[in-house]
Amino acid sequence: DNEDLSGDEIIVGPDGKISRPLIGVVTVAGKTVSEVSHELRSLYGQYIHDAAVTVMVSGYKSKFVYVDGEVKRPGRYAYTGNDSVVNALAQAVFLTRRASPNGIHVARGNPNDPEIYPVRLKDIIVDDDSRTNWLLEPDDIVYVPPSFLSRVGYVFEELFFPLQSLLSPVQTAAS
């Protein structure tokens, strides 16, 4: 009930600490919501009898999920705590025309030996079967592979691209 002590949103600094009136700087990184609440109640209890403290996480700004491969905007996206594969694909502006919707997967854990979770996009969208619309965790990677024909096209592009630079001066001279 004290406006000077209450805050709608308190941002945790990059050092994992918050600063509050009366009690000063408090480290909250690596602690659960319950642990932070208990610690703040204890610290404020030195100044306020029966201090009421409520702690909630309103958003994560230091955790990310990644979407890569054949999507229109591959990249890093803020982790919100309730992201699914379809949410992540929507943030990446969905699939390119070269995508293989059958090979999508989520890679989680150790980058050298990740756990792989297959995604059945047709089942999710057409059949309304959300069993493979995985709830993402921080640092998960959603990968959309190219289709078979796109892979063949990429191979031809790699084979003939060096020749294109050799032929360009010849074509220019002929014109």
Secondary structure by P-SEA (a helix, b strand, c coil): ccccccccbbbbccccccccccccccccccccaaaaaaaaaaaacccccbbbbbbbbccccccbbbbbcccccbbbbbbcccccaaaaaaaacccccccccccbbbbcccccbbbbbbbccccccccccccccccccccbbbbbbbcaaaaaaaaaaaacaaaaaaaaaaaaaac
